[in-house]
Amino acid sequence: MHTALSVHYFWAYIVILAVIWAIWQPLGRRVALWALVVQLVLGIWVFASGARHVNPWHPALWLAAALLIQAGTIMAKRNSGPVPTLLIALGAACAVLTFHLGQAGVTAM
């Protein structure tokens, strides 16, 4: 489990950078969504490796981040303006909160 958790934890830094980049760049939105998908696969690997004490807000906030970024991406293709950027920024905030909960969970182990 230690290897899976380390890889999941390292990849979380890449996800955070990608979602922050997604606020300003359309290519960053696509990269952020793919980074979130990889993070999901790594999270499943961590869970399958034996981590059973995951904060329930951790996956819920991950899902919120993924859905908000995707909604912002779809809206940005239809029209530009403050609403798509706001949705992506809220998704980035959810990703940062997810990262914080993950860090808190690792330090509590």
N, C-alpha and C positions, 0 to 999 in steps of 0.2 A: 504494500500500500504506500510505502514511503516514496517510491519512485513515481507512482501515479500522482500522488499529491504534489510532489515537487514540480512535475511537468505541468500539472493543472495550475499551480500557483505561478510558475514562470509565464505561462501563456496568458494569465490574467493581466500581466503588465502590457502585453501586446494588445490585448482587447481594449484596455483603457486608452492606450495611445490611438488605436484605430477609431474608437467612438468619439474621442475629442477631435480627431482629424475629420470625422464625418460631419461635424457641425459646419465646417467651412467648405468642404470639397465634395462634389458628387461622386468622384471615384472613392473617396474615403467612406462613403455610405455603403458601397458594395463591399469594400474590404472589411468594414466593421461587421457587416452581416455574416460574411464568411468566417471571420475570426470568432464570432459568437457561436456559429455552428461547430467549429472545431472545439471551442470551450465546452459546449454541451457534450460532445463525444468524450472529451477528457473527463468531464464530471461523471459521466456514466461509468467510465473506467475506474475512477476513484471509488464510486459507490459499489461497483462490482468487486473491488479489491478489499472491501471490508469496512468502509466508513459508513457507520449507521447513525451517527449523531449529527446530522446536518440540520442547521437552523431552517425551519420551513420557509422563512422569508428569503433565503438565499436563492432557491430556484424560482420562486415567485417573482422576485425582482429581476432575475435574468430574463424570464419570459416577458415581463413588462418592457425591459430594455429592447429586446429583440422586436417586439410588436410595435413599439413607438418609433424605432428607427425605420422599420419597414413601412409604417404608415407615412412617416415623413418623406421617405423616398418616393412612394407612390404619389403623394400630393405634390412633391416638387416636380415630377414629370408632367403633371397636368397644369400647374401654375406655380409661379415663384412668389415669394413674399415671406412675411414673418411666420406664418402658421407652420409650414414644413420645417423651418429652422427651429421653431419652438418645440415641435414634437421630437426632433432629433436631439435637441439639447436636454429635454426631459428624459429621453432614452439614455443619454450619456450620464445623467444624474442617477438614474436607476442602476446603470452599470457600475458607477462609482460606489453606490451604496452596497451593491452585491459584493464588490471587491472588499469593502470594509467588513461586511459580515463574514466573508471568507477568512480574512485575516484574523478577526476576533475568534472565529472557530478554531483556527490553527493554533493560536496562542493559548486557547483554553484546554487544548489536548494534553 
